[in-house]
Amino acid sequence: MSITAWIAEHVTRFIDSTGYITIFIAMVLESMVFPLPSEAVMPFAGFLIAEGRFSFFGVIAVSTLASFVGSLLSYWMGQYGGRPFITRYGKYFLLDPHDLAITERFFARRGELAILISRFIPVVRHLISIPAGIARMNLVKFSIYTAIGAGLWNAFLTVVGYYLKQNWHLVMEYSHVVDIVVVLILVTLAGLFVYRHLARRKPTAATR
């Protein structure tokens, strides 16, 4: 069995065995500061739709609600805790200060529209709700932009997963190529994780 097929089988089996609750929890975390990408969840939900285990409405409704809940929690974290709270306790949520600074600049440039746009940008979408809360963005607008952006992004990933599963035999014909791409992506992500969460601590330790 190829690496791609092995990953797809085990992730899909886990989501199938635990139901919509796994999608909900994963997408709540994804919409907060935890480094859990929606690309690792939603396509496999699309797989299960293709197999008749889940429904399009159920997957998109649950994932969008979860994205909204996670975003709202982050918004309140920024609104009531502010930057002092983030600076002091962010590390416990795996929050990278550098990424937050980039997200704050993005929010400052794009304004409220950043809430909608950010759903399609890796890293930024995990953190964008915090500067919105710090800036005390209008909660109604925040909710509308979040729901629209999250709904569109989650639906896109779900549809991609659905059609991948529908054409899985074609994907497996080129499994050796797909495996190379998957391995390269995993190695790159691992390298970025080491760089972001370990290498950046060295200057801080050296100045003590």
C-alpha positions as CSV (number, residue, x, y, z in Angstrom):
1,M,0.0,0.0,0.0
2,S,1.3,3.5,-0.9
3,I,1.9,6.1,1.7
4,T,-0.9,8.2,0.3
5,A,-3.4,5.3,0.4
6,W,-2.3,4.4,4.0
7,I,-2.8,7.9,5.3
8,A,-6.2,8.3,3.5
9,E,-7.4,4.9,4.8
10,H,-6.5,5.5,8.4
11,V,-7.6,9.1,8.7
12,T,-10.9,8.4,6.9
13,R,-11.5,5.3,9.1
14,F,-10.9,7.4,12.3
15,I,-13.3,10.2,11.2
16,D,-15.9,7.6,10.1
17,S,-15.7,5.8,13.5
18,T,-16.0,8.9,15.6
19,G,-18.5,10.8,13.4
20,Y,-19.2,14.5,13.0
21,I,-17.9,15.2,16.5
22,T,-14.3,14.7,15.2
23,I,-14.9,17.2,12.4
24,F,-16.4,19.7,15.0
25,I,-13.5,19.4,17.5
26,A,-10.8,19.5,14.8
27,M,-12.3,22.6,13.1
28,V,-12.7,24.4,16.4
29,L,-9.0,23.9,17.1
30,E,-8.1,24.8,13.5
31,S,-9.9,28.1,13.9
32,M,-8.1,29.0,17.0
33,V,-4.3,29.1,17.5
34,F,-3.6,25.4,17.3
35,P,-1.6,24.3,14.3
36,L,-4.1,21.9,12.9
37,P,-4.7,22.6,9.2
38,S,-8.2,22.2,7.8
39,E,-6.6,20.6,4.7
40,A,-5.9,17.5,6.9
41,V,-9.5,17.1,7.9
42,M,-12.1,18.4,5.4
43,P,-10.9,16.5,2.2
44,F,-11.3,13.2,4.2
45,A,-14.8,14.2,5.2
46,G,-15.4,14.6,1.4
47,F,-14.1,11.0,1.0
48,L,-16.8,9.8,3.4
49,I,-19.5,11.8,1.5
50,A,-18.5,10.0,-1.6
51,E,-18.8,6.7,0.3
52,G,-22.3,7.6,1.5
53,R,-21.3,7.8,5.1
54,F,-21.7,11.6,5.6
55,S,-23.8,14.2,3.8
56,F,-22.7,17.4,2.2
57,F,-25.1,19.5,4.3
58,G,-24.0,17.8,7.5
59,V,-20.2,18.2,6.9
60,I,-20.4,21.8,5.8
61,A,-22.9,22.8,8.5
62,V,-20.9,21.1,11.3
63,S,-17.5,22.4,10.1
64,T,-18.7,25.9,9.5
65,L,-20.3,26.0,13.0
66,A,-17.1,24.7,14.5
67,S,-15.0,27.3,12.6
68,F,-17.3,30.0,13.9
69,V,-17.1,28.7,17.5
70,G,-13.3,28.5,17.4
71,S,-13.0,32.0,15.8
72,L,-15.3,33.5,18.4
73,L,-13.3,32.0,21.3
74,S,-10.1,33.6,19.8
75,Y,-12.0,36.9,19.3
76,W,-12.9,36.9,23.0
77,M,-9.4,36.0,23.9
78,G,-8.2,39.1,22.1
79,Q,-11.0,41.3,23.3
80,Y,-10.9,40.5,27.0
81,G,-7.3,39.4,27.4
82,G,-5.7,41.8,25.0
83,R,-2.0,41.6,24.0
84,P,-0.8,41.2,27.6
85,F,-2.8,37.9,27.9
86,I,-1.5,36.7,24.5
87,T,2.1,37.6,25.4
88,R,1.9,35.8,28.7
89,Y,-0.2,32.7,27.9
90,G,0.1,32.4,24.2
91,K,2.8,29.8,24.4
92,Y,0.4,27.4,26.2
93,F,-1.8,27.5,23.1
94,L,1.2,26.9,20.8
95,L,0.8,30.5,19.6
96,D,3.8,31.8,17.6
97,P,4.4,35.6,18.4
98,H,6.0,36.1,15.0
99,D,3.0,34.7,13.2
100,L,0.7,36.8,15.3
101,A,2.6,39.9,14.4
102,I,2.3,39.1,10.7
103,T,-1.5,38.5,11.2
104,E,-1.9,41.8,13.0
105,R,-0.2,43.7,10.2
106,F,-2.4,41.9,7.7
107,F,-5.5,42.9,9.7
108,A,-4.3,46.5,10.0
109,R,-3.9,46.7,6.2
110,R,-7.0,45.0,5.1
111,G,-9.3,46.0,7.9
112,E,-12.5,44.1,8.5
113,L,-12.3,42.4,5.1
114,A,-9.3,40.5,6.4
115,I,-11.6,38.3,8.4
116,L,-13.2,37.1,5.1
117,I,-10.0,36.9,3.0
118,S,-7.9,35.2,5.7
119,R,-9.9,32.0,5.5
120,F,-8.0,31.2,2.3
121,I,-4.5,32.0,3.7
122,P,-2.5,29.4,5.7
123,V,-1.4,30.4,9.2
124,V,-3.2,33.7,9.1
125,R,-6.6,32.0,9.3
126,H,-5.6,30.4,12.6
127,L,-4.8,33.8,14.2
128,I,-6.9,36.5,12.5
129,S,-9.7,36.5,15.1
130,I,-7.3,37.6,17.9
131,P,-6.4,41.0,16.4
132,A,-10.1,41.4,15.5
133,G,-10.9,41.0,19.2
134,I,-8.1,43.3,20.3
135,A,-9.5,46.0,17.9
136,R,-13.0,45.2,19.2
137,M,-14.3,44.8,15.7
138,N,-18.1,44.9,15.4
139,L,-19.2,41.4,16.5
140,V,-22.1,41.2,13.9
141,K,-19.7,41.9,11.0
142,F,-17.1,39.6,12.5
143,S,-19.7,36.8,12.7
144,I,-20.9,37.3,9.1
145,Y,-17.5,37.5,7.6
146,T,-16.3,34.5,9.6
147,A,-19.3,32.4,8.6
148,I,-19.0,33.2,4.9
149,G,-15.3,32.7,4.7
150,A,-15.2,29.5,6.7
151,G,-18.2,28.1,4.9
152,L,-16.7,28.7,1.4
153,W,-13.3,27.4,2.4
154,N,-14.7,24.3,4.1
155,A,-17.0,23.6,1.2
156,F,-14.1,23.9,-1.2
157,L,-12.0,21.4,0.6
158,T,-14.9,19.0,1.0
159,V,-15.7,19.1,-2.7
160,V,-12.0,18.5,-3.5
161,G,-12.0,15.5,-1.2
162,Y,-15.3,14.2,-2.7
163,Y,-14.0,14.3,-6.3
164,L,-10.6,12.8,-5.3
165,K,-12.4,9.8,-3.8
166,Q,-14.6,9.6,-6.9
167,N,-11.5,9.3,-9.0
168,W,-9.3,7.5,-6.5
169,H,-8.4,4.8,-9.0
170,L,-6.8,7.4,-11.2
171,V,-4.9,8.9,-8.2
172,M,-3.6,5.5,-7.3
173,E,-2.3,4.9,-10.9
174,Y,0.2,7.7,-10.1
175,S,0.6,6.7,-6.5
176,H,4.4,6.7,-6.7
177,V,4.4,10.3,-7.8
178,V,1.8,11.3,-5.2
179,D,3.8,9.6,-2.5
180,I,6.9,11.6,-3.4
181,V,4.9,14.8,-3.2
182,V,3.3,13.8,0.1
183,V,6.7,13.0,1.6
184,L,8.2,16.3,0.4
185,I,5.2,18.2,2.0
186,L,5.6,16.3,5.3
187,V,9.4,16.9,5.4
188,T,8.9,20.6,4.6
189,L,6.2,21.0,7.3
190,A,8.5,19.2,9.8
191,G,11.4,21.5,8.9
192,L,9.2,24.6,9.2
193,F,8.0,23.4,12.6
194,V,11.5,22.9,13.9
195,Y,12.6,26.3,12.5
196,R,9.6,28.3,13.8
197,H,9.4,26.7,17.3
198,L,13.0,25.9,18.1
199,A,15.4,28.0,16.1
200,R,13.7,31.3,17.0
201,R,14.3,30.5,20.7
202,K,18.1,30.5,20.4
203,P,18.5,34.3,20.2
204,T,16.3,34.7,23.2
205,A,18.3,32.2,25.2
206,A,21.5,33.8,24.2
207,T,20.5,37.2,25.5
208,R,19.8,36.0,28.9
